[in-house]
Amino acid sequence: MPINFTEIIGIVAGTATTASFIPQAYRVYKTRKTADLSAGMFILLSTGLCLWIIYGIYLLSFPIILANGITLILALYILIMKIRYG
């Protein structure tokens, strides 16, 4: 199945939004400082990401599933560190 232009936009958008969490996750990993992070925001974000994954599954959209799955892992990591160290 060839990738169409819409899929390419989805892959690029998913890559950009997922990559935006890497610096924060890395900083939390290195410093263990999470006091200024909002647990509520990461709880809501994780809930939304789960819903996006379900939506992607219904649409059979690999870009939606992959991007939101990776972002969910990063967001949950940050949230767990917030609970542990924050």
Secondary structure, 3 states (H helix, E strand, C coil): CCCCHHHHHHHHHHHHHHHCCHHHHHHHHHHCCCCCCCHHHHHHHHHHHHHHHHHHHHHCCHHHHHHHHHHHHHHHHHHHHHHHHC
